[in-house]
Amino acid sequence: MMTGMTLLLSRSDLEKLLEIRACTEALRHGFLSVPPEITPQRIRTDLPGPGTATALIPGLVDGIPAYTVKVSSEFPQSQPALRGVVCLHDVDTGELLAVMDSATVTAWRTGLSAALATDVLARRPAASVTVIGAGAQSDLVMRGLAAIRRWERLAVCDLNIERARVFGRRHGAAVTVVDPRDAARDADMIVLATWSRTPLLDDRDVKPDAHVTSLGADEPGKAELSPALLRAGRVIVDDIPLALTMGALGTAALSATAAAGTLSQVLRGTIPGRRTDADLTIYTPVGLPWQDLALAWVAYRRARGTGLGRGFDFLA
């Protein structure tokens, strides 16, 4: 690209550029990297209408000569519900290298990070998976998980029964279940990705040695798991302060001591994830700015090599 030209990458461009294994490794590298001294910020506000606006700054990963700023809006009743952009900047000059669809980046980084966490925290072997909320993030969790472990049975629960059936067919033979509690009761691994503001599962609804990944509690008031379930499990988060201010711990009025630690600590071996096969483990992330950078950098590098995307000069 010529200096001053910004690469524009649409959703369809990103779907061609992003690949499960490369993105999973980029995220693993980010979790293992030394965190920057600059504190990441996740700023969220209500809007006059039914939506919210969020900004994540700055995305920084050791070894990547760029940073990201993401602006995103959430309108749960709209299709798509997530809209926004990820801006990729040169870390030395501030040059705007690329602007790309944030909904695609968010689904990929959230889903594949969750797949990493589910794999490292769930028992081996774990024969059954339940998915509650058959949307884009759950789809990426299952695609990422399929690349690193196997299972025998899949149950899918969604308010839209046809969407649950389509999801099940896409990921192998599946049972469609209407009630989340029935879907979760006998599962070894449970993945939730919903818009719920009331808990869908309680401590009595899951096996005592199961693993639960809850992706929906990413802003104040959103809750998929009851306080009792969170207290019963060994809780791993992506960032403890954010989990308290806008994640599952804060919504459930729990303190920092309710978290055993972070996924980075587990992957680095600083703390154990699952201490014994009898543990109930829970991963409930908020989503961090560096994760946007990890995948934006993969997309940008591949776009430069393939010619995908469109150049635009914002300074012309």
C-alpha positions in Angstrom: 0.0 0.0 0.0 1.1 3.6 -0.7 1.9 5.8 2.3 -1.3 7.5 3.4 -3.6 4.8 2.0 -5.8 3.0 4.4 -7.0 -0.5 3.7 -10.7 -1.0 4.0 -11.8 -4.6 4.9 -15.4 -5.6 4.8 -17.0 -8.6 6.5 -16.7 -10.7 3.4 -13.0 -9.7 3.1 -12.4 -10.8 6.7 -14.1 -14.1 6.2 -11.7 -14.9 3.4 -8.6 -13.7 5.3 -9.2 -15.2 8.8 -8.4 -18.8 9.4 -9.1 -20.8 12.6 -5.7 -22.2 13.4 -3.7 -19.0 12.6 -6.1 -16.9 14.6 -6.1 -19.3 17.5 -2.3 -19.2 17.6 -2.4 -15.4 17.4 -4.7 -15.3 20.4 -2.6 -17.9 22.3 0.4 -15.7 21.7 -1.4 -12.7 23.1 -2.5 -14.5 26.3 1.1 -15.6 26.8 2.7 -12.2 26.0 4.0 -9.8 28.7 1.1 -7.4 29.2 1.8 -3.7 28.3 2.3 -1.2 31.1 -0.5 0.9 29.6 -3.9 0.0 31.2 -6.5 -1.1 28.6 -9.8 0.7 28.7 -13.2 -0.5 27.9 -15.6 2.4 27.8 -19.3 1.8 27.5 -22.4 4.1 27.5 -26.1 3.8 27.1 -27.7 5.6 24.1 -31.0 7.5 24.0 -32.6 4.6 22.1 -32.4 0.8 22.8 -28.7 0.4 22.1 -25.3 0.9 23.7 -21.9 2.2 22.4 -18.5 0.8 23.5 -14.9 1.8 22.8 -11.9 -0.5 23.4 -8.5 1.2 23.5 -5.6 0.6 23.0 -5.1 -2.9 21.6 -1.5 -3.7 22.2 0.4 -7.1 21.9 4.1 -7.6 22.4 5.8 -8.0 19.0 3.1 -6.4 16.9 4.1 -2.9 15.6 0.5 -1.6 15.6 -2.4 -0.8 17.9 -6.2 -0.8 17.6 -9.1 1.4 18.6 -12.5 -0.3 18.3 -15.8 1.5 18.4 -18.9 -0.7 18.5 -22.6 -0.4 19.0 -25.0 -3.1 20.3 -28.7 -3.1 19.3 -30.0 -6.5 20.3 -33.3 -6.2 18.3 -31.5 -5.2 15.1 -29.9 -7.5 12.4 -27.0 -7.5 12.7 -27.0 -6.6 16.4 -23.3 -5.5 16.4 -22.0 -2.7 14.2 -18.8 -0.8 14.2 -15.2 -0.6 13.1 -11.7 -1.6 14.2 -9.1 0.9 13.3 -5.5 -0.4 13.0 -2.8 2.2 13.5 1.0 2.1 13.1 2.3 2.2 16.7 5.3 4.5 15.8 3.6 7.0 13.5 -0.1 6.7 14.2 -0.8 6.1 10.5 -4.2 4.5 9.9 -3.2 1.2 8.3 -6.7 -0.4 8.1 -10.3 0.0 9.0 -12.3 -3.2 9.2 -15.7 -4.6 10.3 -15.8 -4.9 14.1 -18.6 -7.5 14.3 -16.5 -10.1 12.4 -13.4 -9.4 14.4 -15.4 -9.5 17.7 -17.0 -12.8 16.8 -13.8 -14.4 15.9 -11.7 -13.2 18.8 -14.4 -13.9 21.3 -15.3 -17.3 20.0 -11.7 -18.5 19.5 -10.5 -17.2 22.9 -13.5 -19.1 24.4 -12.5 -22.2 22.5 -9.0 -22.0 24.0 -10.4 -21.5 27.5 -12.9 -24.3 27.1 -10.2 -26.7 26.0 -7.8 -26.0 28.8 -10.4 -25.9 31.5 -12.7 -28.8 30.6 -12.1 -32.4 31.7 -10.4 -34.9 29.3 -12.2 -36.7 27.9 -15.4 -34.6 27.8 -18.0 -36.4 25.7 -20.9 -33.9 25.5 -21.3 -30.3 24.6 -24.3 -28.0 25.1 -24.6 -24.7 23.3 -27.1 -22.1 24.6 -27.5 -19.3 22.1 -26.8 -20.4 18.5 -25.3 -17.2 17.1 -22.0 -16.1 15.5 -19.9 -16.3 18.7 -21.1 -19.8 19.6 -20.4 -20.8 16.0 -16.8 -19.7 16.3 -16.4 -21.4 19.7 -17.5 -24.7 18.1 -15.3 -24.2 15.0 -12.3 -23.4 17.2 -13.0 -26.2 19.6 -13.3 -28.7 16.8 -9.7 -27.9 15.8 -8.3 -28.8 19.2 -10.5 -31.5 20.7 -13.3 -34.0 20.0 -16.7 -34.8 21.6 -19.5 -37.2 21.0 -22.8 -35.4 21.6 -24.0 -31.9 20.9 -27.2 -30.3 22.2 -28.3 -26.8 21.0 -30.7 -24.4 22.7 -31.9 -21.2 21.2 -35.1 -19.1 21.3 -35.3 -19.6 17.6 -35.8 -23.3 17.1 -35.0 -23.3 13.4 -31.7 -21.4 14.0 -30.8 -24.1 16.6 -31.5 -26.8 14.1 -29.4 -25.1 11.4 -26.6 -24.7 14.0 -26.8 -28.3 14.9 -26.6 -29.5 11.3 -23.6 -27.2 10.7 -21.7 -28.8 13.6 -22.7 -32.4 13.3 -25.7 -34.4 14.6 -27.4 -32.6 17.4 -30.3 -32.6 19.8 -32.4 -29.4 19.9 -33.6 -28.5 23.4 -36.0 -25.7 24.4 -35.1 -25.2 28.0 -31.5 -24.1 28.9 -31.6 -26.1 32.1 -32.6 -29.3 30.4 -29.9 -28.7 27.8 -27.2 -28.1 30.4 -28.0 -30.8 33.0 -25.9 -33.7 31.6 -23.3 -31.8 29.6 -19.6 -32.0 30.2 -19.0 -28.6 28.4 -21.6 -25.8 28.2 -21.2 -22.7 26.1 -23.6 -19.7 26.5 -23.6 -16.7 24.2 -26.9 -14.8 24.7 -28.3 -11.4 25.4 -29.8 -12.5 28.7 -30.2 -10.1 31.6 -31.5 -12.8 33.9 -29.5 -15.9 34.9 -30.3 -18.9 32.7 -28.4 -21.5 34.8 -28.2 -22.1 38.5 -25.8 -24.3 40.5 -28.3 -27.2 40.4 -28.5 -27.1 36.6 -25.0 -28.3 35.9 -22.9 -31.4 36.8 -20.4 -30.8 39.6 -17.5 -31.6 37.3 -18.7 -29.7 34.2 -17.1 -26.8 32.5 -19.1 -23.6 31.7 -18.1 -20.9 29.2 -20.3 -17.8 29.5 -19.8 -15.1 26.9 -22.9 -13.0 27.4 -22.0 -11.1 30.6 -19.8 -8.5 28.8 -21.5 -5.3 30.1 -23.3 -4.3 33.4 -26.7 -6.0 33.9 -26.1 -8.9 31.5 -26.2 -12.2 33.3 -26.3 -15.9 32.2 -25.1 -17.6 35.4 -26.6 -17.2 38.9 -24.5 -15.9 41.8 -24.9 -19.4 43.3 -23.4 -21.0 40.3 -20.5 -18.6 40.1 -19.8 -19.2 43.8 -19.9 -23.0 43.3 -17.3 -22.9 40.4 -13.7 -22.2 40.0 -14.1 -19.0 38.0 -11.5 -17.9 35.4 -11.8 -14.5 33.7 -9.8 -12.5 31.2 -9.4 -9.4 33.4 -10.4 -9.2 37.1 -11.0 -5.4 37.3 -13.2 -5.5 34.2 -15.0 -8.6 35.5 -15.9 -6.5 38.6 -16.9 -3.3 36.9 -18.9 -4.6 33.9 -18.6 -8.4 33.9 -20.2 -11.4 35.5 -18.7 -10.8 39.0 -19.9 -7.3 39.3 -23.4 -8.1 38.1 -23.6 -10.9 40.6 -22.3 -8.5 43.4 -19.2 -10.8 44.0 -15.8 -9.6 45.0 -12.4 -10.2 43.3 -11.8 -13.2 45.6 -14.6 -15.0 43.6 -12.1 -15.3 40.7 -9.4 -17.9 40.8 -7.4 -15.9 38.3 -7.2 -15.1 34.6 -6.9 -17.2 31.4 -3.4 -15.7 30.8 -2.3 -17.1 34.2 -3.7 -20.5 33.4 -2.0 -20.7 30.0 1.3 -19.5 31.4 1.1 -22.1 34.1 1.1 -19.5 36.9 -2.1 -21.0 38.4 -3.9 -24.3 37.7 -7.0 -24.2 35.7 -8.8 -27.4 36.7 -7.1 -28.6 39.9 -8.9 -32.0 39.8 -11.4 -33.8 37.6 -14.0 -33.0 40.3 -13.8 -29.3 39.8 -16.6 -27.2 38.3 -14.8 -24.7 36.1 -16.3 -21.5 34.7 -14.8 -19.1 32.1 -16.6 -15.7 31.9 -14.7 -13.1 29.9 -15.5 -9.5 29.1 -13.2 -9.1 26.0 -10.0 -7.2 25.9 -8.6 -4.6 23.4 -5.5 -6.6 22.6 -7.6 -9.5 21.2 -8.9 -7.1 18.5 -5.4 -6.3 17.6 -4.3 -9.9 17.4 -6.8 -10.8 14.7 -6.8 -7.4 13.0 -3.0 -7.8 12.5 -3.6 -11.3 11.0 -6.2 -9.9 8.6 -4.1 -6.9 7.6 -0.9 -9.0 6.9 -2.9 -11.5 4.8 -4.7 -8.7 3.0 -1.4 -7.1 2.1 -0.2 -10.4 0.6 -3.4 -11.3 -1.3 -4.6 -7.9 -2.5 -8.0 -8.2 -0.8 -9.6 -5.0 0.4 -9.8 -1.5 -1.0 -7.4 1.4 -0.5 -8.7 4.7 0.6 -6.9 8.0 1.3 -8.6 9.7 4.2 -6.2 12.6 4.0 -6.8 13.4 0.3 
